Structures are given as structure tokens and as C-alpha cells.
């Protein structure tokens, strides 16, 4: 075949020639991409082999303590205190009093009233029962109840067990259970509360029945001596009752609202 015939043939069928060339190029591209894909897969496989196997860390537990504490505080809110020295509802007072009629600024509430008192001294009040000596078929015995302000001296009584009369061996403080007069006088007694004791001439019975207190109220320059449980006080225009006295503190109650105040005995610390 001549070359000229070949060119004529190509001119008549050039579309088919171009299509064939395109198909050949496409097949070549597919083959190339497949080779590239295989090469990349091999690289990825090698990369995964080189990665060390590591254990994953567990998810940390959520700390709920803060939320729990916040919930507790919300369910049990602190009490709101509007008492002095908070002056939102309590304006500062200027109070006049004392022997010199001076003015006191009441900021904390402790400048006047029970909390301004000082405990000077606390003294025990004893119940003392003594055997004074034999007298005939019995003995003379004395009782001194210091808790009773009206009793200024010993109350003396004659007691004996030789008489059937109940009044002879019983007083309002004790009952004589047994009596010996020789070689020395010895009396076995039982108090009204059931306490039993032995009393001799040189061995009286003594126990603390209560206390009294000497107090000082500086804002009015007053000395409050010999104060007992049940005594009334008037401080800064308010009335109070003494409800308890012990060696370490005095307890005072306001008559208006029964609010109690504990006054510490600093001398006993």
C-alpha cells in the first residue's frame, strides 16, 4: 500500500484513530494509577507495622466532690444573723447610764447588759451538820444551811433514839438512824435525799449545796455581791434572772424573751 493511500485512509477515519489513541492513553493511566495505589498500600502497611502497640488510658472518673459540697450547702444554708454587730436592722445605740451619767456607744451589744458583767468571786454554799456534844440520853446537833439567806446562825436540835416519839430523832434536814455516846459520841444520819453519813464531834458533815457570786457591772460602776440563783437583776433598763451559778460561769436569763447569757468566771481559768 502506498503512503498516499495511507494518508487518505487516515483522513477518512481520523476520528477512530483519535478514539483509539485516547483508549490506549486511558488504559495506560489506569495501569499507572493501579501501580501507584499498590505502592501506597505497601507504604501504609509498613507504617502500621512500625507503630508500637500502646494501651489506651481509661477515661478519668469525674470528681463530684465540689458538686456534692455545693448541694449540701444549698440544702443547709447558714443561718442569717442580723444581731449586733450587724447594723442592717440594728442601728448603733448611744446609751446613757452609770453613776457618772456617761454615754456608752453600743456597737457589739456587749458594752452594756449581762455580757458587760464581770465575775469577781464565786463562793460555795455548804450544808454543814455538826455534832455539838452529848446531852442526857441524846446529843445536840446543829445544821447550818448556807443556801438559805434567812438563816444567819446554826439551827440546833436535840436528837435521840431512846424515845419512840418520831419528832425526837427527826429534823427537817436529817433523820438520826443510830447513836452511840461512849466512848465518844457518834451519830449515823440520813438526809432527806437519802444520803447517809456519820457525824462526830470533830468530824462534821459538809457538802456543797450551791454557789453565790460577787459580780461587777462596770458600765454603771455597780458591785453586785452575794448574788444567788433566783435573784433579779436590772441592767441597762432590762430585767434579768440568775438561773445558774457554778465555779466556771454564771447563767443569766432575760425576763422579756428568756434569752440566756453565759458570763465566764475568768478567775477560775
C-alpha positions in Angstrom: 0.0 0.0 0.0 1.2 3.4 -0.9 1.9 6.0 1.6 -0.5 8.3 -0.1 -3.3 5.7 0.3 -2.4 5.5 4.0 -2.8 9.3 4.5 -6.1 9.1 2.6 -7.3 6.4 4.8 -6.3 8.3 8.0 -8.1 11.4 6.7 -11.3 9.4 6.2 -11.1 7.7 9.6 -9.2 10.2 11.8 -12.0 10.1 14.5 -11.5 6.4 15.0 -7.7 6.9 15.2 -8.1 9.6 17.9 -10.5 7.4 19.8 -8.1 4.5 19.7 -5.3 6.8 20.9 -7.5 8.0 23.8 -8.3 4.5 24.8 -4.7 3.5 24.8 -3.8 6.5 27.0 -6.7 5.7 29.4 -5.5 2.1 29.7 -2.0 3.4 30.4 -3.3 5.8 33.1 -5.3 3.0 34.8 -2.3 0.8 34.8 -0.1 3.6 36.3 -2.7 4.5 38.9 -3.1 0.9 40.0 0.7 0.6 40.4 0.8 3.9 42.4 -2.1 2.6 44.6 -0.3 -0.7 45.3 2.8 1.2 46.2 0.9 3.5 48.6 -0.8 0.5 50.2 2.5 -1.1 50.8 3.8 2.1 52.4 0.8 2.2 54.7 1.2 -1.4 55.7 4.9 -0.8 56.5 4.0 2.3 58.5 1.4 0.5 60.6 3.9 -2.3 61.4 6.4 0.3 62.7 3.8 1.9 65.1 4.2 0.4 68.6 1.1 -1.1 70.2 0.1 1.2 73.2 -2.6 0.6 75.8 -5.2 3.3 75.8 -5.7 5.2 79.1 -9.1 4.8 80.8 -11.4 7.8 81.0 -10.7 9.5 84.3 -13.5 9.5 86.9 -15.4 12.7 87.2 -14.8 14.4 90.6 -18.2 15.1 92.1 -17.0 16.4 95.5 -17.4 20.0 94.5 -21.0 19.4 93.3 -21.7 17.4 96.4 -20.5 20.0 98.8 -22.4 22.7 96.9 -25.6 20.6 97.2 -25.1 20.2 100.9 -24.6 23.9 101.4 -27.7 24.6 99.3 -29.8 22.2 101.4 -28.4 23.5 104.7 -27.8 27.2 104.2 -26.1 29.1 107.1 -28.3 31.0 109.5 -28.6 34.6 108.8 -27.6 36.7 111.8 -28.8 40.2 112.0 -27.8 40.7 115.6 -25.1 43.1 116.6 -22.5 43.9 115.4 -24.5 43.7 112.1 -26.3 47.0 111.9 -28.6 46.4 108.9 -31.6 46.2 111.2 -29.9 47.3 114.5 -28.8 50.9 114.4 -25.9 51.8 116.8 -27.2 52.9 120.2 -25.8 55.6 122.4 -26.9 54.7 126.0 -26.6 56.9 129.0 -26.2 55.5 132.5 -23.8 54.8 135.4 -23.1 56.9 138.5 -21.3 59.5 136.4 -24.2 59.5 133.8 -21.7 58.9 131.0 -22.8 57.9 127.4 -21.8 54.5 126.1 -21.7 53.6 122.4 -23.3 50.2 122.0 -21.7 48.7 118.8 -21.4 44.9 119.6 -24.1 44.7 122.2 -21.6 43.6 124.8 -20.8 47.1 126.1 -23.9 47.0 128.3 -26.2 44.3 129.7 -25.2 40.9 131.1 -22.2 40.4 128.8 -20.7 43.6 130.3 -20.6 42.0 133.8 -17.5 40.6 135.4 -17.4 37.7 137.9 -15.4 38.8 140.8 -15.7 35.7 143.0 -17.7 32.5 143.3 -18.2 31.0 146.7 -19.6 27.6 147.5 -22.7 27.4 149.8 -22.4 24.4 152.1 -24.8 22.4 154.2 -23.0 21.7 157.4 -24.2 19.3 160.1 -22.2 19.2 163.3 -22.4 17.1 166.5 -22.1 19.6 169.3 -21.9 17.0 172.2 -23.9 14.5 174.3 -26.9 15.8 176.3 -28.6 13.3 178.6 -29.9 10.3 176.6 -29.1 12.0 173.3 -26.9 14.6 171.6 -27.2 18.2 170.5 -26.7 18.6 166.7 -26.6 21.8 164.6 -27.4 22.5 161.0 -26.2 25.5 159.0 -27.8 25.7 155.5 -25.8 28.5 153.8 -28.2 28.4 150.8 -30.9 29.9 153.0 -30.3 33.7 153.3 -32.7 33.9 156.3 -30.6 31.6 158.4 -27.9 33.6 160.0 -26.7 31.1 162.6 -26.7 27.4 163.3 -30.0 25.6 163.9 -29.6 23.5 167.0 -31.7 20.4 167.7 -31.7 17.7 170.4 -32.0 14.2 168.9 -32.1 10.8 170.5 -33.0 7.2 169.6 -34.2 6.3 173.1 -37.7 7.8 172.6 -40.4 6.3 170.4 -41.6 9.8 169.5 -40.7 10.5 165.9 -40.0 14.1 166.4 -37.2 13.4 168.8 -34.9 11.7 166.2 -36.0 13.5 163.1 -35.4 17.1 161.9 -36.4 18.7 158.6 -32.8 18.2 157.4 -32.0 14.7 158.5 -33.1 11.6 160.4 -31.0 10.1 163.2 -30.6 6.4 162.4 -28.2 5.3 165.1 -26.4 6.9 168.1 -23.5 6.0 170.3 -22.4 8.1 173.2 -19.5 6.1 174.5 -16.6 6.1 174.4 -17.3 9.1 172.1 -20.4 10.5 170.6 -21.1 9.1 167.0 -24.3 9.8 165.1 -25.4 8.0 161.9 -27.8 10.2 160.0 -29.8 10.1 156.8 -30.5 13.2 154.9 -33.8 14.0 153.2 -32.4 12.9 149.8 -31.3 9.6 151.1 -27.6 10.4 151.7 -26.2 8.6 154.7 -23.3 10.0 156.8 -21.5 9.6 160.1 -21.0 12.7 162.2 -18.6 13.0 165.2 -17.7 16.0 167.4 -14.5 16.5 165.4 -15.9 15.3 162.0 -18.9 17.3 160.8 -20.8 16.5 157.6 -20.3 19.1 154.9 -21.3 19.2 151.3 -21.8 21.9 148.6 -25.5 22.7 148.1 -25.0 25.7 145.7 -22.9 28.8 145.0 -23.1 32.5 145.4 -21.3 35.1 143.3 -19.9 38.6 143.6 -20.4 40.5 140.3 -19.2 43.8 139.0 -21.1 45.8 136.4 -18.6 48.4 135.0 -21.0 50.5 132.8 -22.9 51.6 135.9 -20.0 51.2 138.3 -22.0 48.8 140.4 -20.9 45.9 142.7 -23.5 43.1 142.9 -22.4 41.0 145.9 -23.9 37.8 147.4 -26.0 37.0 144.3 -27.9 33.7 144.4 -29.9 31.6 141.9 -33.3 33.2 141.5 -32.1 36.7 142.2 -33.3 39.5 139.9 -31.0 42.0 138.1 -31.8 45.2 136.2 -29.1 46.1 133.7 -29.3 48.9 131.2 -33.1 49.1 131.8 -33.7 45.4 131.2 -34.7 42.8 133.8 -32.8 39.5 134.2 -32.9 36.4 136.4 -29.9 34.4 137.6 -30.8 30.8 136.7 -27.5 29.0 137.4 -24.2 29.6 139.3 -21.2 27.3 139.1 -17.5 27.7 139.6 -16.8 28.4 135.9 -19.8 30.6 134.9 -23.0 32.5 135.8 -26.1 32.0 133.6 -28.5 34.9 133.3 -31.9 34.9 131.6 -33.7 37.9 130.2 -37.2 38.2 131.6 -38.6 39.6 128.3 -37.6 36.8 126.0 -35.9 34.1 128.1 -32.6 34.6 126.2 -29.7 33.3 128.2 -26.3 34.7 128.7 -23.2 32.8 130.0 -20.8 35.0 131.9 -17.5 33.2 132.2 -15.6 33.2 135.5 -12.2 34.2 134.2 -10.6 33.9 137.6 -11.4 30.1 137.5 -9.5 29.5 134.3 
